[in-house]
Amino acid sequence: MFSRGYSLNIRLLLCSAAALVLLAAEQHGILPGARTPFASATYPLQQVVSSPVRFGQRVIESISTYANLVAENQKLKEEQLVLKTKLLKFAALEQENIRLRGLLDTSFKVGEQVSIAELLSVNLVPYEHIVVVNKGARFGVHVGQPVFDANGVVGQVLRVTPFSAEVMLITDPNHAIPVQVNRNGLRTLALGTGQIDRLALPYLSSNADIQVGDLLVTSGLGGVFPHGYPVATVTEVAPQKTAFAKISAAPVAQLDRNRELLLVWSDSRPVPRISVDQEQRPNALPTNGSR
């Protein structure tokens, strides 16, 4: 329209006049009916021209939404992992609470002075069944002190340090405990076998009055274990060619599952505690004879 030529000025004048006429018609509302067909005719062209822009916007929105979903999904997975871990911890705390309640119930039943100790380490080998607890001489623990759980006798203290103690289990091959049959009072010794689920009673004759299922309790002899605490249940009674029968028993204490143990003092005197200052003196710790 604006190319150089002879009629350039005339064309410019006509375009200006047409623009003024259209502007005046728009202001006076003369052309609203004519605009509708023109808009309908140009609508497909507008859609074609604007479709790449809309497509690009949708692609950008899709990418942004996908990135947000991926980030949110990862965040939810991390939160789920944390919550599962907390649930596992809560389950462990629930079981610990059950065990502690069992120990406290046992402590009320036994009537002796008691203290709860937690396991620090376990050494279960064929020639030695020993566990280490977190209570030592500072809490009045002494060598030979009886140790229980919520079900029965666990063992006795073997060695003591100021902050911990080693406990020999009743299944240790070097351990023997005086017991009696709860049904009839028959007394004997129960020896450790090196197996966590078995005690041996080698000193009963073949005609001894003992049966499978009999409960063995502490006899009180020997001065270590108080009388009447459950020790084991007889699981096997078999005669042999010798004068003695082959008798086995299973400990009632959960020797391979305990996390907390019960230290028992068989007298009613208060448990001595040693201060840090006294601990610095070599003669401050209590001896075995002091209990």
Secondary structure by P-SEA (a helix, b strand, c coil): ccccccaaaaaaaaaaaaaaaaaaaaaacccaaaaaaaaaaaaaaaaaaaaaaaaaaaaaaaaaaaaaaaaaaaaaaaaaaaaaaaaaaaaaaaaaaaaaaaaaaaaaaaccbbbbbbbccccccccbbbbbccccccccccccbbbbccccccbbbccccccbbbbbccccccbbbbbcccccbbbbbbbbcccccccccccccccccccccccccccccccccccccccbbbcbbbbccccccbbbbbbccccccccbbbbbbcccccbbbbccccccccccccccccc
